[in-house]
Amino acid sequence: MRKQAWKGALRPAVYFSSRIALLLLLAVPSVYSQSSQQQESPPATEPAPKPLSVVASETNDRIAQLALASDVKQGDYVIGSGDLLGIDVFDVPELSREVRVNETGYISLPLMPSKVRAVGLTPFQLQDKLAELLQTNGLVSTPQVTVSVKEQHSQPITVIGAVKTPMVVQALRKTTLLQVLSQAGGISDDTGSTVIVTRTAAEVSASADAADASMPSVPQIFTIQLSDLLESGDSHFNIPLVGGDVVSVPRAGIIYVVGAVNRPGGFLLQNDLDRMTMLKMLSLAGGTTSTAKMKKAVILRRNPDTGKRDQVPVDLSKIMHMKTQDVFLQSNDILFVPDSAGLRALHRAGDIGVVLTEGVGFVAAGRM
């Protein structure tokens, strides 16, 4: 009896222990597979920056596509100062004639009590305006007016800076910023992040309303972010251009990292406000190689007085171990990280800036 009672008392404990053992057996393979997957999966690495030639090519394709799309929506030619217009009033030969738009944007017709503003209008808009004036002034009861452009005044738009082909574009019809950039071949590899459009005081005055013609005008400057122009799709950024406008694409600053680094190259700053430090540049360059002489690194910085490059010694080892403050780099600096052979070559080089950066590819530094 005692033996049976003892066995009965042990039965729940044995059952509970077997359940725990079974759960452990089921859990161990899954835990092991998870840990092995974690060990086998390679650590995530930050992708290398795109070469600037690739970035510029993709951007230029985008510019061409957007310019073509806006070209489909183009309207008629916009009359400008200096244009020669043919005015034909049906069955009224004394009112039909050729007139030239004066420098202030007006034309004069016989029997009209005042000059008519033509600049900024299409020929269709001007003929509707003339028909209304002829009828309002009692000159013709049911006027039928036709306006044609006999001679187009040269309206040059100048494109300069970091574009493939700096040029002068003749604005013979409505022209937008994207279309002008596309005609210039798109941007070059060292383009910055903005486009600047400068409109002269004369053009601002000519495009002003008659009520404001007496007010003094000053040149207008439009600064547009390339990212807004290409990504937003907002016509507010793709501004219409007029004759006399100057489109300037500023060049970005470049910082070179060469020598004993994993990804040597020229890294373009997006604008002059970007502050790049030594550690940021080394990160973009993929870090130093195992043979790098980090205590012997130098910054080659152009001296504005002599025109030559000064050598500024830098101890990268102390900077990387946070034993000294990180160093800010300037546009067109060359950070040279030597190994033993590279250090000797540096002292032998005549024009060290040209020698070190020859054949170096450009990549976008971006913001960090």
SVG drawing of the C-alpha trace seen along z (x, -y; Angstrom):
<svg xmlns="http://www.w3.org/2000/svg" viewBox="-21 -111 83 113">
<polyline fill="none" stroke="black" stroke-width="0.4" points="0.0,0.0 2.8,-2.4 4.6,-1.6 1.5,-2.3 0.8,-5.5 4.4,-6.6 4.1,-5.9 0.8,-7.8 2.4,-10.8 5.3,-10.9 3.1,-10.5 2.2,-14.3 5.9,-15.4 7.1,-13.0 4.4,-14.1 5.3,-17.8 9.0,-17.1 8.4,-15.3 6.3,-18.2 9.2,-20.7 11.7,-18.4 9.5,-18.2 9.2,-22.0 12.9,-22.4 13.6,-19.9 11.2,-21.8 12.6,-25.2 16.3,-24.5 16.3,-23.9 14.5,-27.2 16.8,-29.2 19.8,-27.5 18.5,-28.2 17.9,-31.9 21.3,-32.3 22.9,-30.6 21.0,-32.9 22.2,-35.9 25.8,-34.7 25.6,-33.8 23.9,-37.1 26.6,-39.7 26.6,-43.0 24.9,-45.8 27.3,-48.2 26.6,-51.7 26.4,-51.9 29.2,-53.9 28.2,-57.4 27.2,-57.5 29.8,-58.9 29.0,-62.5 29.0,-61.5 26.1,-59.1 24.2,-61.7 24.6,-64.4 23.5,-62.0 20.4,-61.0 19.6,-64.6 20.0,-65.6 17.7,-62.9 15.1,-64.2 15.7,-67.8 15.1,-66.7 11.9,-64.8 10.5,-67.7 11.5,-70.2 9.8,-68.1 6.6,-67.8 6.5,-71.6 7.2,-72.1 4.0,-70.3 2.1,-72.9 3.7,-75.9 1.5,-78.7 2.0,-81.1 4.8,-83.5 4.9,-86.4 5.4,-89.8 8.5,-91.7 9.9,-95.2 11.4,-95.7 9.1,-93.2 7.6,-94.3 3.9,-93.5 1.5,-93.4 -1.9,-94.8 -4.7,-94.0 -8.2,-95.4 -10.5,-93.8 -12.0,-96.2 -10.4,-99.2 -7.1,-99.7 -6.3,-103.0 -6.0,-101.2 -4.0,-98.3 -0.2,-98.7 3.1,-97.4 4.1,-98.8 7.1,-98.2 6.8,-97.7 8.8,-100.5 11.3,-100.0 8.6,-100.6 6.3,-97.9 3.7,-100.1 2.5,-100.5 0.7,-103.5 -2.2,-103.3 -3.9,-106.1 -7.1,-107.5 -6.4,-105.7 -6.6,-108.1 -3.7,-106.5 -0.9,-104.0 -1.6,-100.3 0.5,-98.1 1.6,-95.0 4.6,-93.5 3.8,-90.4 0.7,-89.5 0.4,-86.8 -0.7,-87.9 -4.2,-86.5 -4.5,-88.4 -3.4,-91.6 -5.8,-91.3 -8.7,-90.8 -7.6,-93.8 -7.4,-96.0 -10.8,-94.9 -12.3,-95.8 -10.6,-99.3 -11.7,-100.0 -15.3,-99.2 -15.2,-101.0 -13.9,-104.2 -16.5,-104.0 -13.9,-103.6 -15.2,-100.3 -18.6,-98.8 -17.7,-95.1 -13.9,-95.0 -12.1,-91.9 -8.4,-92.3 -5.5,-90.0 -2.0,-90.4 1.0,-88.7 4.7,-88.9 6.7,-90.1 10.0,-90.4 11.1,-89.0 13.5,-91.1 16.4,-89.2 15.7,-88.2 18.9,-86.5 18.9,-84.5 22.4,-83.8 23.2,-80.4 26.5,-80.3 28.2,-78.3 28.2,-74.6 26.3,-73.5 27.5,-71.2 27.4,-74.0 27.3,-77.6 25.4,-79.5 23.1,-82.3 19.5,-81.1 17.2,-83.2 13.8,-83.4 11.6,-83.5 8.6,-82.2 7.6,-81.3 10.7,-79.7 11.0,-78.1 13.9,-77.5 13.9,-73.8 13.9,-74.2 16.9,-76.6 18.8,-74.1 18.0,-71.3 19.1,-73.4 22.4,-74.0 22.9,-70.2 22.0,-69.9 24.2,-70.3 27.9,-69.4 29.4,-67.0 30.4,-69.8 27.0,-71.5 25.9,-72.9 22.4,-72.8 20.9,-76.0 20.0,-77.9 20.1,-81.7 18.1,-83.7 18.9,-87.4 16.5,-89.8 17.8,-93.2 16.1,-96.4 15.1,-97.2 13.3,-93.9 11.5,-94.3 10.4,-97.8 9.2,-96.6 7.1,-93.8 5.5,-96.1 2.0,-97.4 1.4,-100.8 0.3,-102.1 3.7,-101.1 5.8,-102.3 6.9,-105.4 8.2,-103.5 11.9,-102.8 12.8,-99.2 15.7,-97.1 17.1,-93.9 15.2,-90.8 17.1,-87.7 15.4,-84.3 17.2,-81.6 15.8,-78.1 16.8,-74.8 17.5,-72.2 15.7,-69.6 12.6,-71.7 12.8,-72.2 13.2,-68.5 11.3,-66.8 8.3,-68.9 6.6,-69.2 5.5,-72.6 5.4,-75.2 6.2,-77.8 9.9,-76.8 10.0,-76.3 9.7,-80.0 9.1,-81.5 12.1,-83.4 12.3,-86.6 14.9,-88.2 17.8,-89.6 17.6,-87.0 20.9,-85.5 20.7,-81.9 23.6,-81.0 24.3,-77.5 26.9,-77.9 29.6,-75.3 29.8,-73.2 32.9,-73.2 35.1,-70.1 37.1,-68.4 39.6,-65.7 40.5,-62.7 43.4,-60.7 46.2,-58.4 45.8,-55.4 42.0,-55.4 39.6,-52.8 37.5,-55.1 39.7,-58.0 37.8,-60.7 36.6,-64.3 33.6,-64.9 31.3,-67.8 29.7,-70.0 26.0,-70.8 26.5,-74.4 28.9,-76.8 27.1,-76.3 28.0,-72.7 30.8,-72.2 32.8,-69.1 35.1,-67.8 38.0,-65.4 36.1,-62.5 33.1,-63.0 35.4,-63.0 37.2,-59.8 33.8,-58.2 32.8,-59.0 36.2,-57.7 35.5,-54.4 38.2,-54.9 41.9,-54.4 43.8,-51.3 46.0,-49.1 49.2,-50.7 48.1,-54.3 50.4,-56.6 47.7,-58.5 50.1,-60.6 51.6,-61.9 48.4,-63.1 48.4,-66.5 45.9,-69.0 47.0,-70.7 45.3,-74.1 45.8,-76.8 47.3,-80.0 45.5,-83.0 48.6,-85.1 51.1,-82.8 48.7,-80.7 50.5,-77.5 49.3,-74.9 50.5,-75.0 50.9,-71.8 49.0,-71.6 50.1,-68.6 47.3,-66.6 47.5,-63.7 44.5,-61.6 45.2,-59.1 44.5,-61.6 41.4,-62.9 40.0,-59.4 40.7,-58.6 39.0,-61.8 42.2,-63.1 42.0,-66.3 39.3,-68.4 38.0,-67.4 39.3,-69.7 37.0,-71.6 37.9,-71.4 37.5,-74.1 36.4,-74.0 39.2,-72.7 41.2,-71.2 43.1,-68.0 43.3,-65.6 46.3,-63.3 46.7,-60.2 50.1,-58.7 51.7,-55.3 55.5,-55.2 55.8,-55.2 53.1,-57.9 54.9,-60.2 58.1,-60.1 56.1,-60.8 54.5,-63.8 57.8,-65.5 59.1,-64.8 55.9,-66.1 56.1,-69.5 52.5,-70.5 51.2,-68.2 47.6,-69.3 47.5,-68.2 49.5,-65.0 47.3,-63.8 43.9,-64.6 44.7,-63.4 42.2,-60.8 40.2,-61.1 36.4,-60.5 33.8,-62.8 31.1,-61.7 28.3,-63.5 29.1,-64.3 25.6,-65.3 24.7,-66.3 25.8,-64.2"/>
</svg>
